[in-house]
């Protein structure tokens, strides 16, 4: 499946939730649920937002890591989802660890605090 198709599917809340469950990672699912609750989002909303935030805020190195993961994966769509969600969870953890809960998007948008 082409990356553009994967990203398009993640923009839909229900498709994103189904894709997350299909990963079969209960720990990741619990992390997404907790993060989504923090922002008053369903797991599907969090996942679709994670894809948008990655697309808007990932560095060139992070995109290269994603492309490498896609190239090596048996299921590129699962690898894409996994990378983007884990990236977003990490960024959200950094935001919460930052003083005064500051936004880390540096004015580039696509974050929870904008």
C-alpha positions as CSV (number, residue, x, y, z in Angstrom):
1,X,0.0,0.0,0.0
2,X,1.3,3.5,-0.8
3,X,2.1,5.8,2.1
4,X,-0.4,8.4,0.8
5,X,-3.1,5.7,1.1
6,X,-2.0,4.8,4.7
7,X,-2.1,8.5,5.7
8,X,-5.5,9.0,4.1
9,X,-6.9,6.1,6.0
10,X,-5.5,7.4,9.3
11,X,-7.4,10.7,8.8
12,X,-10.6,8.9,9.6
13,X,-11.2,8.3,13.3
14,X,-12.8,4.8,13.0
15,X,-10.3,3.6,10.4
16,X,-7.4,4.8,12.6
17,X,-8.9,3.0,15.7
18,X,-9.3,-0.2,13.7
19,X,-5.7,0.1,12.4
20,X,-4.4,0.6,16.0
21,X,-6.2,-2.5,17.3
22,X,-4.8,-4.5,14.3
23,X,-1.3,-3.8,15.5
24,X,-2.0,-6.2,18.3
25,X,0.1,-4.3,20.8
26,X,-2.0,-4.0,24.0
27,X,0.6,-1.8,25.7
28,X,0.6,0.6,22.8
29,X,-3.2,0.6,22.8
30,X,-3.2,1.5,26.5
31,X,-0.7,4.3,26.0
32,X,-2.8,5.7,23.2
33,X,-5.9,5.5,25.3
34,X,-4.2,7.3,28.2
35,X,-2.8,10.0,25.9
36,X,-6.1,10.4,24.1
37,X,-7.8,10.9,27.5
38,X,-5.3,13.6,28.4
39,X,-6.5,15.6,25.3
40,X,-10.1,14.5,25.4
41,X,-9.7,12.3,22.3
42,X,-10.8,8.8,21.4
43,X,-8.0,6.4,20.5
44,X,-8.9,6.8,16.8
45,X,-8.8,10.6,17.1
46,X,-5.4,10.4,18.8
47,X,-4.0,8.1,16.1
48,X,-5.3,10.2,13.3
49,X,-3.8,13.3,15.0
50,X,-0.5,11.5,15.5
51,X,-0.3,11.0,11.8
52,X,-1.0,14.6,11.1
53,X,1.5,15.8,13.8
54,X,4.2,13.5,12.4
55,X,3.6,14.7,8.9
56,X,3.8,18.3,10.0
57,X,6.6,18.1,12.6
58,X,8.9,15.2,12.0
59,X,12.5,16.0,11.1
60,X,14.2,14.7,8.0
61,X,15.9,12.1,10.1
62,X,12.6,10.9,11.5
63,X,11.1,10.6,8.0
64,X,14.2,8.7,6.9
65,X,13.7,6.3,9.9
66,X,10.1,5.9,8.9
67,X,11.0,5.1,5.2
68,X,13.6,2.6,6.4
69,X,11.1,0.9,8.7
70,X,8.6,0.7,5.8
71,X,11.2,-0.8,3.5
72,X,12.1,-3.5,6.0
73,X,8.5,-4.3,7.2
74,X,6.4,-7.2,6.2
75,X,3.4,-4.9,6.6
76,X,4.4,-1.3,5.8
77,X,1.0,0.1,6.9
78,X,1.5,-1.4,10.4
79,X,5.1,-0.1,10.5
80,X,3.9,3.4,9.5
81,X,1.2,3.5,12.1
82,X,3.5,2.2,14.8
83,X,6.3,4.7,14.0
84,X,3.9,7.7,13.9
85,X,2.0,6.8,17.0
86,X,5.2,6.1,19.0
87,X,6.7,9.4,17.8
88,X,3.6,11.3,18.9
89,X,3.5,9.6,22.3
90,X,7.2,10.5,22.8
91,X,6.5,14.1,21.8
92,X,3.6,14.3,24.1
93,X,5.7,12.9,27.0
94,X,8.3,15.6,26.2
95,X,5.6,18.3,26.3
96,X,4.5,17.1,29.7
97,X,8.0,17.0,31.0
98,X,8.8,20.5,29.7
99,X,8.4,23.4,32.2
100,X,5.0,25.0,32.3
101,X,3.6,22.5,29.8
102,X,5.0,24.4,26.8
103,X,4.3,23.4,23.3
104,X,7.3,21.9,21.4
105,X,6.1,22.5,17.9
106,X,8.0,25.9,17.8
107,X,5.1,27.6,16.2
108,X,4.9,25.1,13.3
109,X,1.4,24.0,14.3
110,X,-0.1,20.5,14.3
111,X,0.2,20.1,18.1
112,X,-2.2,19.8,20.9
113,X,-1.5,23.2,22.4
114,X,-2.3,25.3,19.3
